[in-house]
Amino acid sequence: MSGLHIYDGPLARPETADTKMKLIASLTSPYARKVRIVLAEKKIDCPIQVDVPWDAASAVPSYNPLGKVPVLELDDGMTLYDSRVIVEYLDNISPVSRLIPEGNRQAILTRRWEALADGVVDALVAIVLEQRRPAEKQMPEWIARQHEKIERALARLSADLGERAWCHGDGYGLADIAVGCCLCYLDFRLPALDWKTLYPNLEALRVKLSARPSFIDTAPPEN
């Protein structure tokens, strides 16, 4: 199941009834998955145009000059990128299931979780791209540096989570979505990394999040 339009409640129409948006995304992108989960949690109806930036015929650069997904195209043709900008926009246009808390300090702390989780994904993507190069051109020291970033970040995420049920505050929010996407992407791209034994609290969080419909419906395709 792709999960592009699976919602179990009334759909929110952002800003006005005639506002139309479109999400340009790859189904394997963890950044795009974060946005798709936010759309589902906030019950916002938004069609998805699947596009892989690495494909020669990709239209992504026409939406985002950086050639990256996700991109949110608004009804007036304006495009928003990257994922952090998009999720903040989505959280503000609909009152359903607020994911970023009120108050500057609480919001900033949530975005701190998101920045660290996204940083792990950045390092993972760097490893994947480097390993796609011919073996003789790969830089082992570059790959090792990315692994070090991941290991330090996971240690910090685990320490900050501690024994709490959720990453920030007393309930589910954007911090959990970002960390969940990060941990699931670790499983998807770097299954040999034994982080679950080292950080059982992060694994417990991943298992709990993976059972949510929004995570189930946005899981990357197996092939």
C-alpha positions as CSV (number, residue, x, y, z in Angstrom):
1,M,0.0,0.0,0.0
2,S,1.3,3.4,-0.9
3,G,-0.6,5.3,1.8
4,L,-0.9,8.4,-0.3
5,H,-4.6,9.0,0.5
6,I,-5.4,6.8,3.5
7,Y,-7.0,8.9,6.3
8,D,-9.5,7.9,8.9
9,G,-11.2,11.2,9.5
10,P,-12.4,14.3,7.7
11,L,-9.9,16.0,5.5
12,A,-8.6,19.4,6.4
13,R,-8.7,21.9,3.6
14,P,-5.8,24.3,4.3
15,E,-6.5,28.0,4.4
16,T,-9.4,28.1,2.0
17,A,-11.7,25.5,0.4
18,D,-10.1,26.1,-3.0
19,T,-6.5,25.8,-1.9
20,K,-4.8,23.1,-3.8
21,M,-1.3,21.7,-3.1
22,K,0.9,19.1,-4.6
23,L,3.8,17.2,-3.0
24,I,6.7,16.2,-5.3
25,A,8.4,13.3,-3.5
26,S,10.3,10.1,-3.8
27,L,8.7,7.2,-1.9
28,T,12.1,6.2,-0.5
29,S,13.1,9.7,0.7
30,P,13.0,9.9,4.5
31,Y,12.7,13.7,4.2
32,A,9.6,13.2,2.0
33,R,8.3,10.5,4.4
34,K,8.4,13.0,7.2
35,V,6.2,15.4,5.2
36,R,3.8,12.6,4.2
37,I,3.4,11.6,7.8
38,V,2.7,15.1,8.8
39,L,0.1,15.3,6.0
40,A,-1.6,12.1,7.3
41,E,-1.5,13.1,11.0
42,K,-3.0,16.5,10.2
43,K,-5.5,14.9,7.8
44,I,-4.6,17.2,4.9
45,D,-5.6,16.0,1.5
46,C,-2.6,16.5,-0.8
47,P,-1.9,14.6,-4.0
48,I,1.7,13.3,-4.5
49,Q,3.7,13.4,-7.7
50,V,6.3,10.7,-7.4
51,D,9.6,11.8,-8.9
52,V,13.1,10.4,-8.3
53,P,15.7,13.2,-8.4
54,W,18.4,10.8,-9.7
55,D,16.5,9.9,-12.8
56,A,17.7,11.6,-16.0
57,A,14.1,12.7,-16.9
58,S,13.4,14.0,-13.4
59,A,11.3,17.2,-13.2
60,V,12.4,18.0,-9.7
61,P,14.9,20.7,-10.7
62,S,12.0,22.6,-12.3
63,Y,10.4,22.8,-8.8
64,N,13.5,23.1,-6.7
65,P,16.7,24.6,-8.1
66,L,18.7,22.4,-5.7
67,G,17.2,19.3,-7.3
68,K,16.0,17.8,-4.0
69,V,12.7,16.4,-2.7
70,P,10.4,16.9,-1.1
71,V,8.9,20.0,-2.7
72,L,5.4,21.4,-1.9
73,E,3.8,23.3,-4.7
74,L,1.1,25.7,-3.6
75,D,-2.0,26.7,-5.5
76,D,-0.4,29.8,-6.8
77,G,2.6,27.9,-8.2
78,M,5.0,28.9,-5.4
79,T,7.2,26.0,-4.2
80,L,8.4,25.3,-0.7
81,Y,11.5,23.3,0.3
82,D,13.1,21.7,2.3
83,S,11.2,19.3,4.5
84,R,11.6,21.5,7.7
85,V,10.0,24.5,5.9
86,I,7.2,22.3,4.5
87,V,6.3,20.7,7.9
88,E,6.2,24.1,9.6
89,Y,3.9,25.4,6.9
90,L,1.6,22.4,7.1
91,D,1.4,22.6,10.9
92,N,0.4,26.2,10.7
93,I,-2.3,26.0,8.1
94,S,-4.4,23.4,9.9
95,P,-5.4,23.3,13.6
96,V,-5.7,19.5,13.5
97,S,-3.2,17.6,15.6
98,R,-0.7,20.4,16.3
99,L,2.8,18.8,16.0
100,I,5.0,21.8,16.9
101,P,4.3,23.1,20.4
102,E,3.3,26.7,21.2
103,G,5.9,28.9,22.7
104,N,9.3,29.8,21.3
105,R,11.5,27.7,23.6
106,Q,9.3,24.5,23.2
107,A,9.1,24.9,19.5
108,I,12.9,25.4,19.2
109,L,13.5,22.3,21.3
110,T,11.3,20.3,19.0
111,R,13.2,21.7,16.0
112,R,16.4,20.7,17.7
113,W,15.3,17.1,17.8
114,E,14.3,17.4,14.1
115,A,17.7,18.9,13.2
116,L,19.6,16.1,14.8
117,A,17.5,13.4,13.3
118,D,17.8,15.0,9.8
119,G,21.5,15.2,10.4
120,V,21.7,11.5,10.8
121,V,19.8,11.1,7.6
122,D,22.2,13.5,5.8
123,A,25.1,11.3,6.9
124,L,23.3,8.2,5.8
125,V,22.6,9.7,2.4
126,A,26.3,10.7,2.1
127,I,27.3,7.1,2.8
128,V,24.8,5.7,0.2
129,L,26.0,8.0,-2.5
130,E,29.6,7.3,-1.8
131,Q,29.1,3.6,-1.9
132,R,27.4,3.9,-5.3
133,R,30.6,5.2,-6.8
134,P,33.0,2.7,-8.4
135,A,34.9,0.9,-5.6
136,E,38.3,2.3,-6.7
137,K,37.0,5.9,-6.3
138,Q,35.3,5.5,-3.0
139,M,36.9,7.3,0.0
140,P,36.8,5.0,3.1
141,E,37.8,8.0,5.4
142,W,34.7,9.9,4.2
143,I,32.4,7.0,4.9
144,A,34.1,6.5,8.3
145,R,33.5,10.2,9.1
146,Q,29.8,9.8,8.3
147,H,29.6,6.7,10.5
148,E,31.1,8.7,13.4
149,K,28.4,11.4,13.0
150,I,25.7,8.8,13.1
151,E,27.1,7.1,16.2
152,R,27.5,10.4,18.1
153,A,24.0,11.5,17.1
154,L,22.4,8.3,18.1
155,A,24.1,8.4,21.5
156,R,22.7,12.0,22.0
157,L,19.2,11.0,20.8
158,S,19.2,8.1,23.2
159,A,20.5,10.2,26.2
160,D,18.0,12.9,25.5
161,L,15.1,10.5,25.2
162,G,16.0,8.6,28.4
163,E,13.0,6.8,29.9
164,R,10.4,9.2,28.4
165,A,7.6,7.9,26.2
166,W,8.0,10.7,23.7
167,C,10.9,12.8,22.4
168,H,9.7,16.1,23.6
169,G,6.9,17.0,26.1
170,D,4.1,14.7,27.1
171,G,2.8,13.6,23.7
172,Y,3.5,12.7,20.2
173,G,4.8,15.5,17.9
174,L,7.1,16.5,15.2
175,A,10.2,15.5,17.2
176,D,8.9,11.9,17.2
177,I,8.1,11.9,13.5
178,A,11.6,13.2,12.6
179,V,13.4,10.7,14.9
180,G,11.1,7.8,13.7
181,C,11.9,8.6,10.1
182,C,15.6,8.7,10.9
183,L,15.6,5.3,12.7
184,C,13.5,3.6,10.1
185,Y,15.9,4.9,7.4
186,L,18.8,3.4,9.4
187,D,17.0,0.0,9.1
188,F,16.4,0.6,5.4
189,R,19.8,1.8,4.3
190,L,22.2,0.5,7.0
191,P,20.8,-2.7,8.4
192,A,24.2,-3.9,9.5
193,L,24.6,-1.2,12.1
194,D,23.7,-2.7,15.5
195,W,22.2,0.4,17.1
196,K,19.2,-1.4,18.6
197,T,21.3,-3.3,21.1
198,L,23.1,-0.2,22.1
199,Y,20.1,2.0,22.4
200,P,17.0,-0.1,23.4
201,N,15.0,3.1,24.2
202,L,15.3,4.3,20.6
203,E,14.3,0.9,19.3
204,A,11.3,0.9,21.6
205,L,10.3,4.3,20.2
206,R,10.8,3.0,16.6
207,V,8.6,0.0,17.2
208,K,5.9,2.2,18.8
209,L,6.0,4.7,16.0
210,S,6.1,2.0,13.3
211,A,2.7,0.8,14.5
212,R,1.0,4.1,13.7
213,P,-1.1,4.2,10.5
214,S,0.8,7.2,9.2
215,F,4.1,5.3,9.5
216,I,2.7,2.1,8.1
217,D,1.1,3.8,5.1
218,T,4.3,5.7,4.2
219,A,6.8,2.8,4.5
220,P,9.2,2.8,1.6
221,P,8.7,0.1,-1.1
222,E,10.7,-3.0,-0.6
223,N,12.1,-2.9,-4.1
